[in-house]
Amino acid sequence: MEKGWLDADTFEFWVPAAALSVQKSGTGKDTKRWIQGIASTDSRDLQGEIVHQQGIDFSYFMKHGYFNDDHKGGPEHKVGQPTECKVTKNGLWIKGFLFNNHKKADYYWELMNA
């Protein structure tokens, strides 16, 4: 397969993310750990691929997607859920939250707040 060709089985990207303040609504179980950041840009990525931002269809991601631990399979690697997604001048911006009481999500939350 030609380098840079989008293959749904091998597509990966790295996300620089920022932790937002914890927003509480009601009891502690309603606390959400919000994160946001640029998920993709027009720049060549570590795999040598370029994703043209204006061509991204993120409807499936918003309907069925998750934040995932290093592109690993299985439900134990689903660490959060997106709530917003849009193409900006800086690239594909996403916002969502990390799951509560989830070992891997807790790890990422602690890392971003360190």
Z-matrix of the N, CA and C atoms (Angstrom, degrees):
N
C 1 1.446
C 2 1.523 1 108.99
N 3 1.319 2 117.23 1 139.48
C 4 1.459 3 122.98 2 -179.41
C 5 1.526 4 111.45 3 -64.33
N 6 1.321 5 117.29 4 136.81
C 7 1.467 6 122.83 5 178.95
C 8 1.521 7 109.03 6 -59.56
N 9 1.328 8 116.81 7 132.46
C 10 1.457 9 120.70 8 178.77
C 11 1.521 10 113.38 9 96.46
N 12 1.327 11 117.49 10 -12.02
C 13 1.465 12 120.83 11 179.21
C 14 1.517 13 108.42 12 -73.78
N 15 1.319 14 117.96 13 134.62
C 16 1.464 15 122.56 14 -177.88
C 17 1.517 16 110.26 15 -75.12
N 18 1.327 17 115.82 16 118.28
C 19 1.452 18 122.57 17 177.22
C 20 1.522 19 106.92 18 -120.30
N 21 1.313 20 117.92 19 116.25
C 22 1.465 21 122.43 20 -175.06
C 23 1.527 22 112.66 21 -59.06
N 24 1.319 23 118.21 22 -23.53
C 25 1.457 24 120.35 23 -178.90
C 26 1.527 25 113.32 24 -83.29
N 27 1.333 26 118.58 25 -18.42
C 28 1.461 27 120.59 26 -175.39
C 29 1.516 28 113.57 27 -125.57
N 30 1.303 29 119.37 28 1.46
C 31 1.458 30 121.89 29 -176.51
C 32 1.520 31 111.11 30 -66.42
N 33 1.343 32 116.99 31 128.56
C 34 1.457 33 122.35 32 -179.85
C 35 1.517 34 109.03 33 -139.44
N 36 1.342 35 116.70 34 155.01
C 37 1.451 36 120.92 35 170.28
C 38 1.513 37 109.78 36 -153.73
N 39 1.334 38 115.41 37 156.55
C 40 1.457 39 122.88 38 -179.29
C 41 1.513 40 107.88 39 -101.46
N 42 1.314 41 117.36 40 140.61
C 43 1.464 42 121.35 41 -175.73
C 44 1.519 43 110.99 42 -120.87
N 45 1.361 44 117.25 43 113.56
C 46 1.452 45 118.26 44 169.21
C 47 1.524 46 107.47 45 -77.60
N 48 1.307 47 118.48 46 123.08
C 49 1.463 48 120.99 47 -174.19
C 50 1.519 49 110.54 48 -124.34
N 51 1.313 50 115.19 49 160.03
C 52 1.463 51 121.54 50 177.40
C 53 1.520 52 108.57 51 -126.13
N 54 1.324 53 116.16 52 136.95
C 55 1.459 54 120.79 53 175.71
C 56 1.512 55 108.62 54 -80.29
N 57 1.307 56 117.20 55 135.79
C 58 1.448 57 122.03 56 174.53
C 59 1.513 58 107.94 57 -99.70
N 60 1.309 59 117.01 58 166.82
C 61 1.455 60 118.87 59 178.97
C 62 1.520 61 110.00 60 -64.51
N 63 1.314 62 115.55 61 148.09
C 64 1.453 63 120.75 62 177.84
C 65 1.520 64 108.05 63 -68.88
N 66 1.310 65 115.48 64 128.60
C 67 1.459 66 120.31 65 179.05
C 68 1.517 67 108.37 66 -108.70
N 69 1.314 68 116.39 67 121.14
C 70 1.458 69 120.42 68 -178.17
C 71 1.525 70 109.71 69 -101.47
N 72 1.296 71 113.86 70 141.29
C 73 1.461 72 119.66 71 174.47
C 74 1.522 73 107.26 72 -139.61
N 75 1.319 74 116.71 73 101.63
C 76 1.459 75 120.62 74 -179.79
C 77 1.504 76 111.61 75 86.72
N 78 1.322 77 116.58 76 -128.34
C 79 1.458 78 121.75 77 -175.31
C 80 1.522 79 110.90 78 -82.73
N 81 1.317 80 116.10 79 170.09
C 82 1.460 81 121.95 80 179.59
C 83 1.510 82 113.43 81 -58.98
N 84 1.322 83 118.25 82 -29.91
C 85 1.466 84 119.92 83 -179.52
C 86 1.524 85 111.96 84 -70.79
N 87 1.348 86 117.92 85 -15.80
C 88 1.462 87 121.78 86 178.11
C 89 1.526 88 112.50 87 -89.97
N 90 1.340 89 117.70 88 -1.11
C 91 1.454 90 121.84 89 -178.52
C 92 1.523 91 109.79 90 -66.32
N 93 1.335 92 115.83 91 131.61
C 94 1.465 93 120.82 92 177.64
C 95 1.515 94 108.50 93 -113.08
N 96 1.320 95 116.15 94 140.85
C 97 1.455 96 122.72 95 177.62
C 98 1.528 97 107.14 96 -103.43
N 99 1.324 98 116.25 97 92.64
C 100 1.452 99 123.22 98 -173.26
C 101 1.523 100 111.83 99 -79.38
N 102 1.327 101 115.89 100 138.59
C 103 1.458 102 122.53 101 174.08
C 104 1.516 103 108.28 102 -133.85
N 105 1.322 104 116.37 103 156.51
C 106 1.462 105 120.94 104 175.77
C 107 1.515 106 109.01 105 -155.31
N 108 1.323 107 115.93 106 158.53
C 109 1.455 108 119.38 107 177.92
C 110 1.510 109 112.17 108 170.78
N 111 1.322 110 115.19 109 176.24
C 112 1.458 111 121.94 110 177.54
C 113 1.529 112 107.78 111 -84.60
N 114 1.314 113 116.58 112 120.00
C 115 1.461 114 122.24 113 -177.05
C 116 1.515 115 112.94 114 -92.03
N 117 1.326 116 117.43 115 -22.95
C 118 1.452 117 120.53 116 -175.36
C 119 1.524 118 109.10 117 -159.33
N 120 1.342 119 116.09 118 147.13
C 121 1.464 120 121.59 119 175.41
C 122 1.519 121 108.86 120 -134.60
N 123 1.332 122 116.15 121 175.79
C 124 1.459 123 121.19 122 176.39
C 125 1.524 124 112.49 123 -77.14
N 126 1.322 125 118.41 124 -3.73
C 127 1.461 126 121.84 125 -179.05
C 128 1.527 127 110.87 126 -74.69
N 129 1.332 128 116.28 127 152.48
C 130 1.469 129 121.35 128 176.35
C 131 1.520 130 108.30 129 -64.11
N 132 1.332 131 117.42 130 131.77
C 133 1.460 132 121.44 131 -177.14
C 134 1.533 133 111.01 132 -91.65
N 135 1.330 134 116.08 133 -177.24
C 136 1.465 135 121.16 134 -177.17
C 137 1.521 136 113.08 135 -64.75
N 138 1.327 137 117.70 136 -22.40
C 139 1.460 138 121.46 137 177.99
C 140 1.528 139 111.34 138 -89.76
N 141 1.347 140 116.93 139 2.73
C 142 1.459 141 121.36 140 179.84
C 143 1.515 142 113.70 141 82.54
N 144 1.311 143 117.96 142 12.08
C 145 1.463 144 121.86 143 -177.62
C 146 1.525 145 110.86 144 -99.17
N 147 1.321 146 115.91 145 153.23
C 148 1.461 147 122.69 146 173.83
C 149 1.524 148 107.23 147 -121.71
N 150 1.321 149 116.61 148 127.26
C 151 1.464 150 122.08 149 178.06
C 152 1.523 151 107.25 150 -108.69
N 153 1.325 152 116.79 151 115.06
C 154 1.457 153 121.10 152 179.18
C 155 1.532 154 108.39 153 -75.62
N 156 1.311 155 115.60 154 114.74
C 157 1.460 156 122.22 155 -170.89
C 158 1.530 157 113.68 156 -60.46
N 159 1.315 158 117.31 157 -39.46
C 160 1.469 159 119.20 158 -177.84
C 161 1.527 160 112.05 159 -68.02
N 162 1.336 161 117.79 160 -15.38
C 163 1.458 162 121.32 161 179.52
C 164 1.519 163 114.21 162 -94.97
N 165 1.319 164 117.70 163 1.22
C 166 1.466 165 120.60 164 -176.81
C 167 1.528 166 110.89 165 -75.23
N 168 1.325 167 115.62 166 128.89
C 169 1.459 168 121.59 167 171.31
C 170 1.523 169 106.22 168 -106.52
N 171 1.332 170 116.65 169 103.46
C 172 1.461 171 120.22 170 -176.04
C 173 1.523 172 112.06 171 -98.94
N 174 1.317 173 118.80 172 14.81
C 175 1.468 174 121.73 173 -178.56
C 176 1.542 175 111.41 174 -63.94
N 177 1.339 176 118.08 175 -40.09
C 178 1.466 177 120.44 176 178.56
C 179 1.529 178 110.42 177 -65.43
N 180 1.336 179 116.12 178 -42.88
C 181 1.463 180 121.27 179 178.63
C 182 1.520 181 110.86 180 -58.63
N 183 1.324 182 117.14 181 -43.16
C 184 1.460 183 120.37 182 -178.75
C 185 1.524 184 111.97 183 -70.69
N 186 1.300 185 116.99 184 -31.55
C 187 1.466 186 120.88 185 -177.40
C 188 1.527 187 112.66 186 -85.15
N 189 1.333 188 117.06 187 -38.27
C 190 1.468 189 121.03 188 -172.20
C 191 1.527 190 114.25 189 -128.20
N 192 1.327 191 118.47 190 -2.19
C 193 1.457 192 121.56 191 -171.09
C 194 1.519 193 114.86 192 -84.28
N 195 1.315 194 113.51 193 166.35
C 196 1.457 195 123.11 194 177.88
C 197 1.518 196 108.64 195 -140.96
N 198 1.333 197 116.22 196 159.72
C 199 1.455 198 120.17 197 164.55
C 200 1.522 199 104.59 198 -80.55
N 201 1.326 200 115.39 199 132.55
C 202 1.453 201 121.19 200 -170.16
C 203 1.520 202 110.77 201 -121.23
N 204 1.320 203 117.01 202 144.33
C 205 1.459 204 123.13 203 177.78
C 206 1.518 205 109.71 204 -77.70
N 207 1.330 206 116.63 205 100.45
C 208 1.465 207 123.83 206 173.04
C 209 1.534 208 114.08 207 53.83
N 210 1.324 209 117.24 208 37.04
C 211 1.476 210 123.46 209 175.16
C 212 1.522 211 113.58 210 61.72
N 213 1.322 212 117.55 211 24.94
C 214 1.462 213 121.41 212 179.77
C 215 1.523 214 109.96 213 -86.08
N 216 1.327 215 116.18 214 148.86
C 217 1.454 216 122.02 215 179.20
C 218 1.520 217 112.43 216 -80.71
N 219 1.309 218 116.32 217 162.30
C 220 1.457 219 122.16 218 175.91
C 221 1.513 220 113.18 219 99.08
N 222 1.319 221 115.97 220 148.62
C 223 1.469 222 120.65 221 -177.13
C 224 1.515 223 114.26 222 -63.60
N 225 1.341 224 117.07 223 -25.94
C 226 1.466 225 119.42 224 179.74
C 227 1.524 226 112.48 225 -66.84
N 228 1.345 227 117.32 226 -15.20
C 229 1.462 228 121.54 227 179.96
C 230 1.531 229 112.78 228 -98.48
N 231 1.312 230 117.47 229 -0.21
C 232 1.467 231 120.98 230 174.25
C 233 1.522 232 107.42 231 -82.44
N 234 1.337 233 116.71 232 110.77
C 235 1.460 234 120.52 233 -172.28
C 236 1.521 235 113.92 234 -105.69
N 237 1.323 236 117.98 235 -11.65
C 238 1.458 237 119.56 236 -178.73
C 239 1.509 238 111.92 237 -169.43
N 240 1.327 239 115.14 238 -178.08
C 241 1.463 240 121.32 239 -175.04
C 242 1.527 241 109.86 240 -136.35
N 243 1.341 242 117.30 241 133.36
C 244 1.466 243 119.96 242 176.83
C 245 1.527 244 111.10 243 -75.98
N 246 1.325 245 115.64 244 148.73
C 247 1.471 246 120.88 245 175.64
C 248 1.526 247 112.28 246 -123.57
N 249 1.331 248 116.73 247 -23.47
C 250 1.469 249 121.74 248 179.25
C 251 1.520 250 108.88 249 -142.72
N 252 1.333 251 115.43 250 151.09
C 253 1.455 252 121.02 251 -179.70
C 254 1.522 253 107.80 252 -160.47
N 255 1.337 254 116.99 253 131.02
C 256 1.462 255 119.78 254 177.15
C 257 1.522 256 109.56 255 -158.11
N 258 1.334 257 115.04 256 154.41
C 259 1.457 258 120.91 257 175.54
C 260 1.524 259 107.38 258 -87.13
N 261 1.338 260 116.15 259 125.53
C 262 1.457 261 122.82 260 178.33
C 263 1.527 262 108.85 261 -116.87
N 264 1.325 263 117.33 262 178.70
C 265 1.469 264 120.19 263 177.87
C 266 1.529 265 111.56 264 -64.21
N 267 1.333 266 117.86 265 -22.70
C 268 1.466 267 122.32 266 179.31
C 269 1.522 268 113.34 267 -90.10
N 270 1.320 269 118.55 268 -13.05
C 271 1.454 270 121.95 269 -178.48
C 272 1.519 271 111.40 270 134.58
N 273 1.325 272 116.33 271 -163.87
C 274 1.462 273 121.83 272 -179.25
C 275 1.525 274 109.09 273 -79.64
N 276 1.317 275 116.71 274 113.06
C 277 1.460 276 123.59 275 -178.81
C 278 1.523 277 108.77 276 -98.46
N 279 1.334 278 116.03 277 133.86
C 280 1.458 279 120.63 278 177.81
C 281 1.519 280 110.08 279 -128.77
N 282 1.317 281 115.16 280 152.67
C 283 1.463 282 122.31 281 175.38
C 284 1.520 283 107.18 282 -139.00
N 285 1.308 284 115.77 283 145.62
C 286 1.450 285 120.55 284 177.88
C 287 1.509 286 109.77 285 -176.20
N 288 1.306 287 115.56 286 -162.48
C 289 1.465 288 119.37 287 -178.34
C 290 1.521 289 110.57 288 -134.99
N 291 1.333 290 114.08 289 153.09
C 292 1.466 291 121.43 290 173.73
C 293 1.513 292 108.21 291 -88.89
N 294 1.321 293 115.94 292 144.19
C 295 1.462 294 120.86 293 179.42
C 296 1.522 295 110.95 294 -65.50
N 297 1.313 296 116.50 295 148.28
C 298 1.460 297 123.10 296 174.04
C 299 1.521 298 109.36 297 -86.46
N 300 1.328 299 116.23 298 154.15
C 301 1.468 300 122.69 299 177.18
C 302 1.528 301 111.76 300 53.25
N 303 1.322 302 115.39 301 46.15
C 304 1.463 303 122.69 302 -179.74
C 305 1.526 304 106.89 303 -134.38
N 306 1.313 305 117.53 304 118.17
C 307 1.461 306 122.64 305 -171.62
C 308 1.534 307 112.85 306 -53.17
N 309 1.325 308 117.53 307 -49.48
C 310 1.460 309 120.47 308 -177.85
C 311 1.527 310 111.60 309 -71.00
N 312 1.329 311 118.12 310 -38.12
C 313 1.467 312 120.97 311 176.67
C 314 1.522 313 110.19 312 -65.05
N 315 1.331 314 117.08 313 -39.32
C 316 1.467 315 121.48 314 177.08
C 317 1.529 316 110.01 315 -60.91
N 318 1.328 317 116.22 316 -41.59
C 319 1.462 318 120.74 317 179.34
C 320 1.533 319 110.36 318 -59.07
N 321 1.332 320 116.81 319 -49.60
C 322 1.463 321 119.86 320 -178.29
C 323 1.522 322 111.67 321 -65.12
N 324 1.321 323 118.23 322 -37.64
C 325 1.461 324 121.82 323 178.37
C 326 1.534 325 110.21 324 -62.49
N 327 1.324 326 115.49 325 -45.94
C 328 1.469 327 119.83 326 179.41
C 329 1.524 328 111.21 327 -64.33
N 330 1.331 329 117.57 328 -40.69
C 331 1.444 330 122.16 329 179.03
C 332 1.534 331 111.08 330 -62.39
N 333 1.312 332 117.81 331 -44.64
C 334 1.464 333 121.04 332 -179.09
C 335 1.517 334 112.50 333 -68.88
N 336 1.302 335 117.58 334 -23.91
C 337 1.457 336 121.07 335 179.91
C 338 1.533 337 113.06 336 -96.71
N 339 1.328 338 117.20 337 -1.06
C 340 1.478 339 121.02 338 -179.14
C 341 1.513 340 110.82 339 -73.00
